[in-house]
Structure formats: structure tokens, C-alpha cells
Amino acid sequence: MPRTIRTFFDPISQNTDDFIELARTESHHLIRVLRLGIGDKVEALDGNGLIYKTIIEEVNSNNVRLSVLDKKVSTKKPLFFQMCISLIKGNRWEDMIRPLTELGVNQITPLETDFSESNLKNKNIDERILKWEKIAQDACKQSGNPWIPKFDRPQKFSSVVTNLNDEDDVLFASLSSFSRKCKDIQLKNTEKITIFVGPEGGWSTKEEATAKAKGFNFFTFGSNTLRVETAALSGLTVARENFLL
């Protein structure tokens, strides 16, 4: 079976369903990197669940025009997954985005916790979010996931907890003695799960007390202390395995 070639486009910039004009970066990737040409078939994603079957109709310098052959709407998953993850230093945060997107995360919220370590708040957040979105777009193209996740600006743990909907199911990763395995947790509904992953130093006593008072479901991966990115990927994988219908 031939490999499916995918590209990404901004639906806001399109004024017709018959043709898709690709941005320069996407055009360059198809023509200069993948060496495609007129007549080659490409699957175009808009990040909002629409999948377009297209064929390259026109190549002009580094610009590509696609002719739409068919359009399919991908059915939304029955569960919405929000990952609230403690900020970490360096490129490790960005390294999480690709696999989380491949696994189908819907929303990623960076957390400022009592023990989180990151200089992200001292940088241009808008530029960083654009970079995260680009990484997620590449992950969508590779995996075929037609839904690009939403990226929030960094938020304090207390603010996120306060703004949560009481009807949402919340999984709270913790090494506390009363934490349970995901398979032993009963959900209140089947629409949204919010997963909290703390820093490698663990949650503060105050944060754990707040989570317990809110009725969060404390869950564990075992006795080992995991890196943040390992815990985040494991948390989403386990939640999908146990709760995604």
C-alpha cells in the first residue's frame, strides 16, 4: 500500500471548497522535500476534523494549488482529553507535543505549580505557542489525526482547578498512598477527562490537599518516580485504554 502524503492548510484563508492554496512552507515541503508534482495525490487536513482528498493541480515557484476531489468529515471521539502538565525546562516540553498529538489529545494546558521548573514564562509565549502548533501539525500529518489540539497559555495550578467544570472527570497523577489504578476508577460521565501531571519533585502538600478537596481521582503508575513527559504520555495512554469507548 502506498504511503499517504498529507499536508496542512488554514481553512480561514480558503474561500472555496474546490481548490486549496497551500502556504509557502507546506508547498516547499511537498515540492522540494517530497518531490511531488502535478497529478500527485495529497490528503489535506484543516485541523478541525475535515479531510480533503486532493490532487496537485498547479505548481508555481514554491506555491502549490490543490484540486479537491472529495471531502470527508471525521467523527469526533466520544471523549475529550485535556492534559494539564507541569512546565519543564528545555526542549522536553516540546518533545511531548508530537506523541500526545498522535495519541489524540484535545487540549494541552501548561501548569505553573509550586515545584515546577521552567523559564518559559520569561519568553514570548505567543511565539512559543505558534511553534507548538507547528509541531502538532506535523504530528497530525504523520499520524492522520485530523484534530489539532488547542494550546493554552501557562496557567497557575490554582486557577485551572478553580475554572474546572464540576461535571468533568479529573484524573490526578500522584504517588500518594490512596492513589488507585485507572482501571479501578469509575467515571461520572463520558464526555471529558482532565488529566493532571505534576513536576518530578511531586505536588506540594497544599496542591494535593486542594485536589483531594475537589474530589479528583488520584491515580498511580506504580512506585517509580517518572519524568514529566513519561508520566504525561503514560497517563493519556492509560486513560484512552480504560475509558475511550
N, C-alpha and C positions, 0 to 999 in steps of 0.2 A: 504493500500500500504506500503510495507516495506521501511524503510529509506535507502536512497542511501549513501553508505560509500565511501568517496573519500580520495585519497592520492595525494601527490605532488612529482614530481621527476624532476631531472635535465636532460633535453634531451641531453646536451653536453656529459654526461657520458655514453650514450647509443650507442651501435654500431650495434643494430639490432632492427627491428620492431616486432620481435616475442616474446621477453621477456623484462621485465623491472626489473632491480635490484634496490631496494629501499635503500636509505641511512639509517643509523642506527636509527636516530631519528624518521623517518617515520615508519620504521619497528617496533620499540618499541611501537609506538602509536597503530598500528594495532593489534599487538600480545599481548602486556602486558596491554594496556588500554582498547581497544575494545574487546579483547579476541577472535580475529578471528583466523581461522586455514585453513589448506589445503582444497581447494574446495570452499571457500567463495569467493563471487564476490565483486570486488572493481572497482570503477571508478578512473582512474589515469589521472591527469591533468599536463600539462607541462608549463602552464602559457602563452603559445603563441597561444592559441586557439584550440589546439588538445585535444580531449577527447578520452581516451582509455578504452574500456570495457575489463576488465581482470578478471582472477581467480587466487587465490593464489595457486601456484604450489609447492613451496618449502619453508620451514621454517628452518633456521639453526641458532641457538642461537638467536641473535637479528636481523638477516638479513632475508629479505623476497624477494622471487623471484616471479614475476607475469607473467603469460602467457597471451599474448594478444589475445583476441577473436575478437575484432572489433576496428576500429579506425574511428573517425568522426572529421571533421574539422568544427569548429564553425564559422559561418559567422560574420565578423566584423560589429559592429554597424555603422550606417551611419554617426555618429558624434563622433569626438574625443574630449574628455573633459580634459582640463588641469586646475588644481586648483593651483593658486598662493596664498599662505596663509601666513600671518604674523606669525612669530615664537612666541610661548608662552611658559611659564615656566612649569616645572614639567612633569607629565605624561599626561597632557591634549593633547599634540601634538600626542602622540602615541594612545590615546583613539579615535582620529578621523579616524585613518587609516582603522580600521575594517569596520565601516559603509560606509566610502567613497568607499572602495573596493567593498562592497556588492552592492552599487549603480552604480558601473561601471565606476569609474574614471579611466582615462588612464595615467595621469601623475600628480605628486604632486611636486610642487616647493616651498620649504620653503623660505620666504621672510625676509630679514633684512630691516625693514622700520625705519623711523625716530623715531617712538614711540613704536616699538616692544620691548618686554621684554623676554629675554631668555639667558641662559648661554650655549646654545647648541654649539656655535662656539668655546667654550673653551674645548670641549670634542672631543674624537676620532670620527670624522664624519663617517669614513668608517665602524666602528663597529656599529654605530647607524643606518646607512642605512641597514646593514645586519639584524638588529633587526626589522626594519620597513618592510623589505621584508618578514621576517618570519611571522609577524602579518598579512600581506596581503595574504600570502599563506594560513594561517588558515582561513581567511575570504573567500578566493576562494573555499576552501574545504567545508565550511559550506553552502555557498550560491549557489555553482555551477557555479560561474563566471569563465570561462576558461582563462580570460585575466588578468594577474597580472600587476598592474600599475608600471610605471617607477618612481623612486625616484631621484630627483636632489639633488645636494649638495646645502646648503644655498647660496642664491644669493642676492645681493643688488637690491632694487626696481628699481633703475635707469638702472642697467644692463639688467634686464629682459625686461623692457619696450623698451630699445634700440634694443634688439635682436628679438623682436616680428616681425613676418611676417605681412606686411601691409594688406594682404588679409584675415587674421584671424579676426573673430568676437570676440570682447572683452567685457565682462560684468564686470563693476566696482561697487562693493557694496559701497554705500555711503549714508549718511544722508543729503546730500546737497539738497537744495530746488528744484533743477531742475532734481533730480533723478526720474525715472519712474518705473512703474511696468514692470516685464519681458514681460507680455502679450502684452504690448504696444510697444515693441521693434521689429524692423524689421531687420533680419539678411541679411548680404551681400552674404554669401554662406552657404552651409550646410555640410561642411567638418570638421571644428574645431571651438570650442568655448573655449576661455581662460577666466577663472573667477578669479577676484582679490577680496580677502577678507583681510581687514586691521586689525590693532590691536584694542583692545577695547577702547583705547583712541582716535581712529579715525585716519584718514590720516592727514598728515601735509598739510598746505596750499600749499606748494611747490609741494607735491606729487599730490594733487588734480588738481593743475594747469597743471602739466605735463600730467596727464591722459586726461584732457579736451582738451589740445592742440593736443593730439594724436588722438582725435576723439573717445575715448572709450565710450561705452554705460553705463551711470550711472544708476544704478537700486537700488531699495529700498525694504525692507521688511515691512516698516511702520515706525512709530516714535520711537519705542522702541530700546534701545541700546542692541544688542545681544552679548553674549560671542562669541569668535572667532570660537570655534568648532560648536556652534549652527548656526552661520552665514554660515560657510562652508557647512555644511550638507544641510541647507535650500537652499543655492544658487545652489548646484548641483541638488537637488530635483526639484526646480522650473524650472531650465534650461532644465532638462530632460522632465518635463511635458509639457513645452511650445514649445520645439524645436526638440526633438527626434522624428523622423518620424517612 
